[in-house]
């Protein structure tokens, strides 16, 4: 029985991140090909805007009224329908971006919902969750490879510049929606409890989890996502400027390293604990941006590729560790709220602010030109490197959660 549940949870994670990887890593290239090159930061703005709305679904709908698997199913089906329609608005930038906003309003709540559903059906977060979550990374890899090497055969060239990735993600979303109805039943854990504005925003979870170390973790999570927005937004364009072919496929190198480190996470947890896992993750971000900056002027391929390959440490050691940390500190009654709050702070507010800052910085460098020079790319990447370093120092000095570390040693 447990094996069957784990298999379904693994399929959930695979499709969940296949969908995101299919369109997210190529949308800037597609928009540039459609004459929207100066607006490429907007998909990475509406995405976090939707993440800010996500706690409504987790804190109110999933925790209090409806079974999680049914909410997931309906959101993915609705999102698939919207995403299939989005390419029709490519000639109207405003409608195109609004379409992406509507889609993301459907998709972003499912990130926290998928995590809370998985945590509900496992017993050992540190050992079991990475083994299930790794299939999400595999899904992202398969999506990137499919865009570059499979869809390209049908589009007669680089698929990243066509609507094919968006259409693929839309179909996959419909399939996942249907599959979600087969997931193990996950009833609302706080059914019958009074609904309040604070519960919708996750304030109940915030009060329960509230402590000095948790506040430091939450602040650091928010801050580190500001420079992260630059990576998600502009790496596609940077790779093109560096002469890299098959951009979507090359970016999957980051997810390939993510698979390796995800599988090794239980071992690292036992050796390092939460604090050092998070520190190593933030440190990898600093090194990544520095490699991009150092490799930009002369298009040093190993530095550019090396920066992408560090994504495994960047994501697993910080985001996945953070999700586990939040769940360990939560009770079942606020599990959904807590994961939703983390989505709001990171993918929501942090990425929203980061996308707008990164977009303005990029356009400031761009001026009246059509693309950044290699020297300009170097200056661009030093900024997130310096910011991430500051966050790392802040976290290392202030974060101390003795209780979590003691529980790990038991």
N, C-alpha and C positions, 0 to 999 in steps of 0.2 A: 504493500500500500504506500509506504513512504517513498519507495523507488518510483512508483507511478506519479506521485505528487511532485517529486523533484524533477522528473522528466518534463512534466507540464510547465513547471516554473521555469525550467531552462528554455523551453520553446517560447514562452512568454517573453523572456529577456532577449532571446535571439531576434524575434520579430520587432520588439519594441525599439531596439537600437538599429536594426536593419533599416527601418523606416526613416529614422533621423539621419543616419549616415548616407542614405541614398540621395537626399536633396540638399542637406546642410553643407556638405563639403564642395558642392559645385554651383550653388546658387549665385555666388558673386560672378563666376565666369559666365553663367547664362545671362545674368542681368547686363553685364558688360557687352555681350554679343547682341543684346536687344536694345542697345543705346541708353542704358541706365547706369553707366559706369560710375557716375558721381553719387549714386544712391545705394551703393552696395552695403552700406552700414545699416540700412533700414531693416532688412530681414533679421539682423542681429540685435535690433532694437525691439521689434514687435515680439520676438521670441521671449526676452525677459519680461516684457510687459505682460505677456500671458502667464508667465511664471508667478507674477505678483497676484494674479487672480486665482491661481491654483489652490491656495488654502481654502477657498470657498468650497471646493469639491471635497477636499480631504477633511476639513474641519467641520463641515456641516453635512454634506450629502453622504459621503462614505462612512463617516464615523457615527452618524445618527439615524439615517433614514433607509439607505439601500445597501444591498450586498455589494462589496467592492468589485467582484468579478462582473456584475451587471453594469455598474457605472463604467468600468473599463471598456466593456464591449460597446456600449452606446457611444462613448466618446470617440473610439477608434473608427467606428462606422461613419459617424458624422464627419470626422476629420478626413476620411478617405474621399468622401463625396466632394468636400470643399477643395481638397488638393488636386483632384482631377480637373476641376474647373478653373483653377488659378492660371494656367498658361494661356487661356483664352483672353486674359486681360493684359498680356505683355505689351500691347500698344498703348496702354493707359497706365502710367506708373503709379498713380494714386490708387486706382482700383486694384492693381497688382499687389501693392503693399498691404492694402486693406484685406485682400483675400488671404494673404499670408498671416495677417493678424488673426483672422477668424479661425484659420486652421490651427494656429498655435494655441488659441484659446481652448481648442479641443485636445491638443496633444500634450501640452505641458503638465496639466494635472495628472496625466497618466504616469509620469515618472515617479512621483511620490506614491501613487496608488499601487503601482507594481511593486515597489519596495515594501510598502506596508503589508501587502498581501503575502509576499514571500516571507517576511519576518513572522507573520502570523502562523505559518505552517512549518517553521523550522525550530529546532531546539538550541542549537549552538551557533550563534551568529558569526563568531570569528572563524569557524571551520566550514560551516555549510554555506553561508551566504556568498563568499568569494567563488565557490565552485559552481554556484547557480548563476551568479552575476557575470561570470566570465563568458557565458554564452551570448550576453548582450554585446560584448566586445567582438566576439566572433561574427555576430550579425552585422556590426558596423564594417568589419573587414570585408565580408562577402559583398556588402553593398558597394563599397569603393571599388573592389575588383570588378564587379558586375558593370558598374558605370563605365569604367575605362576600357575593359576588354570584351564585354558581351554586348552592351548597348551600342558601343562604337561600331560594331559590325552591321547593325541595323540602321544607324544614322549616317553611315558613309564617312565617318571622320570622328573627331573628338566629341563624344556624347555630352561632355560637361557643358558645352555651349548650346545645347538643345533642351527641349522640354522633356526629353525621355526620362531623366532622373526624377522629375516631379511626378510624372505619370506612374513610374514604377513604385514610388513611395505611396501614391494614392491607392494603387491596387493592393499593395502589401498591407496597408492600413485596414482595408475592407476585410482581408483575410484574417488579420489579427482580431478584428472585432468579432467575427464569427467564432474564432477559436476561444475567445475569452468566456463564452457561455459554457465551455467545457471545464473551466478551471474549478478547483475545489471551492466549495461554498465558504464565503468569508463574511459572516453577518456583521452588521454595524455594532462595534464594541460599546458604544455609548448610547445605544438606543433607549429612548424614553427620558434621557436627561434634558434639562432645560437648555434651550438654544439662546445664545447671547452673541452680541457682536464680537466680544472678546474671544469666544470659542471659535468663531469663524476665522478670525485672524491668527488663531493659534496661541492666544495669550494664556489660555489654560495650561497648555504645554510649556509655555515660556515660564510661567510661575512655578510649575512643578519641577522643571529642569534647572530653574534659576540658581546660580551659584557663581562665585568669582571665576573659576576656571571655565565654566560654560559660557559666560559672557565674553571672555577672552577668545574662546574658540569661535563663537558666533561673529564677533567683530573681525577676527582674522579671516574667516571664511568670506565675509562680505568684501573685505579689502583686496584679497588675493584674486577675486573674480573681476576686479576692475582691469588689471593688465591682461587677464585671461581673454577678455573680449577682443583684444587686439589680435591674439593668436587665431581665434575662430574666424574673425572677420577678414583678415588680410593675408593669412598664410597662402591661400589659394593664389592671390595676385603676386605675392612675393616669389612663390615657386615658378610661376610663369616668367617673371623677370629674371630669375636665376637660370633660365633655360631648361627647366625640368619638364619632361614629357609625361603624359598620363597622370595628371595631377591628383585625381581622386584615388588612383591606385597607390601612388607614392605616399599619400597621407595615411594610408592604412598601415604603413610601417609602425606608426605610433600605436595603433590598436594591436598589432602583432606583439609588440613588446608589452602591451597591457595584458595580453593573455598570459604571458610568461610570469609576470609579476603578480597577477591575480592568483594564479595557482600556488605561488610561493608565499602569499600573504599570511596564511596560518603560521608558517615558520618564522616570518619576520615579526608577527605579533608577539610570539613567544619570546623572541630575542630583544625586541625594541620597545614594545608597549606603545600606547596611543600617542604620547607626546613626541617621541622620536620618529614614529611613522609619519606624523604630520610635518615635522621639521624637514625630514628627508624629501617629502613630496614638494614642499615649498622651495627647498633648495634646488630641486631639479628644474623648477620653472625659471629660476634665476639663470641657471646654466644654459637652458634652452634659448632664452632670449639673447644671452651673450653670444652663443654660437651663431645665431642668425646675424647678429650685428657684425661679428668678426668675419663671417664668411661672405657678407653681402658685397663689398667692393670688388672682389675678384671672383665672385661666384664660386667659392670653394665648396664643391659638392658634398664632401664628407661632413663639413660643418653644418650645412643646411639639412642634410639627411639625418645627421646625428641629433640635431635639435628636435626633429620630428620623432625619432626613435625614443627620445626621453619621455614621450607622452605616457608610456606605461607607468613610470614612477610618478610622474606629475599627477595623473588621474587616480591611480589605485591608492597610492599612499596618502593622498589628501581627501579626495571625494569619497571613495569607498570606505576608508577608515572613518571619515566624518559621519557617514550614514550609520555605520556600526556603533560609533560612540553615542550618537543621539538615541539609537534604539536601546542601547544598554542602560541609558539613564531614564527611559520612558516607561510608563505603565501601559498595559493594554488599552486603557480607556483613552489615552491621548496619543497613541502610536501614530495614527494617521495625521493628527494635527502636528506632531513633532516633525515628521518627515516633510509635511507641507511647509512648515515654517522654514526648514533648511532650504527647500527649493526656492521659497520666496526670497530669502536673504542672499543666496548664491546666484542661481540662474535668473532670479528676478531682479532685485534692486542692484546687486553688484554688477551683473552683466549689462543691465540697462544703462547705468551710469558709465560703465566701461565702453560700451558700444558708441555712445554719444561722444565721449572724450576721444576715443580712437578715431572715429569718423572725422571729427574736427581737426585733429592733429594731422591725419592723412591728407585731408583737403588743404590744410595749411601748407604742407610740403608740396602738394600737387600744383597749387596755383592754377595757372592757365594751361599747364601741360596735360598730356593724356596719360602719363605714367611716371612713376618715380624713377630717378636714376639710382644706380647701385649705391652711390655715396649717400643719397637721401634715405635709402632703405636702412643703411647702417645707423644713421642718426635716429630713425624711427624706432628701431628695435632696442636701442640703449635705454629708451624711456621706460618701457615695461620692465626691463631688467632691473633698473634702479628702484622702481616702485616695489617690485616683488621682494627685493633684498630688504627693503625697509620693513615690510610686513613680516618677513622671516625673523628679523631681529626682535621686533615687538613681541611676536608670539613666543619665541624662545625665552625671553626674559620674564614674561608674565604668566605663562600657562603652567599650572601645577594642580593636577587632580589626583590626589593621593588615593582616594577611594577606588577609582577605576583601576589604578595600578595595583592596588592591594588585591582587588578581585581577580586580576589577571594572574597573580602569583599563586592563588589558592588552587 
